[in-house]
């Protein structure tokens, strides 16, 4: 199977080459940073995404199977993820009035915006 040619890293002044998505210079530094962040953040279960959350998530998707953002845009698309309107880290709960069914794309967009 042929491999892609290495390309220059696009992070600032890094002089490394990227192969298979990992930079030869800053890739290991990023992995260490990611590992430290994950340890500080805790596991999904420690953050409240446990068996009870799985049940609440299933119930939300059963009651509201369509993406709320797509619906607002006039598009019909099945939701695959459940979004907390007020994030759990900010005091949000798993109550249904704090949840929103979204497709992967819209959930990623909202999370990237910090919603």
N, C-alpha and C positions, 0 to 999 in steps of 0.2 A: 504494500500500500504506500503510495507516494506521500511524502510529508511536504508541508508548506515551507517556503523559504522564511527564514527569520526576518523580522521587521524591527525597526528601531522602536524603543519604548517611547510612549507619548507622555510620560510624566516629567514635567519640568525639565531639568538639566540632566536627567539620567542618560547615561551613555550605553545602557544595556541593550541587548537584543531579546525580543520576545519570541519564544518558541512554545507552541501548545498552550498559549495564554499566560505564560509565566515569564517574567523578565529575569534575565541572568544576573542583574545587579540588585534591583529593588524587590524582586519577587519574594526572597526569603525574609526580608524586613517586613513586608506586608503580611506574610503568613504569621510572623511573630506578633505583630500588632493585632491581627484578627484573633489569634489565640488568646491574647491578654484580654481583649474586649469580651470575648465569649465567656471567659472565666469570671470576669466582673459582672457580666449580665446575668449569669445563671442559666440553668436549663429551662426548657419550656415548662416543665412541670413546676419548677420553683417559681416561675413567673405567673402561674395560675392556669396554664393550658394543660389541664389534666383530664381525667375521665369525665368529670362533670362538664367541662368545657366542650368535650366532644359531643356529649348528649345535647347541650344547648345549641351548638353549631348545627347539628343535624336537624333539630326542631326548627331553627331559623330558616334553613335552606328549604325545608319541607313547606313551611308557611309562606315564604317569599322566595320562590325559585328563580326569579328573574333579577338581573343586575339593575339596581336602582338608578345608577348613573346612565346606563345605556337606555333605560326606559325614558329618562328625562330628555335624552337626545333623539327619541323617536325610534330607537333600535330595540329589537327583541333579541336578547341573548341570555342564556342560562347563567346564573351566578354559580361560582365555584368556591368563593371565599366569603367569610363573614368579617366585617369591619366594625371595630368599636368607635362610635362617634366621639366619645370622650375616652381616650386611651386608658388602659388599666393602670399604667404607671402614673397617670394624672388623677387617679381616683375614680375612674370609670368602672362600671360593673358589668356583669353578664346579663343584666336585665334586658328584655326584648326591646324596650324603648331606647336603649343605648346601642343597638346593633343594626347593621345595614348589610344586606346581601349584595355582593359585588362580583364582577368577573375578575379574573386575574389581572388584566391590564389596568382596570380602574382602581383596584385595590393597591397595586404597585404605585400608581400615580399619586393616590391620596397619602400613602405611607411616605413617599419621597418628599412630599410637600410638608410632612410633619403633622398631618391631620390625624 
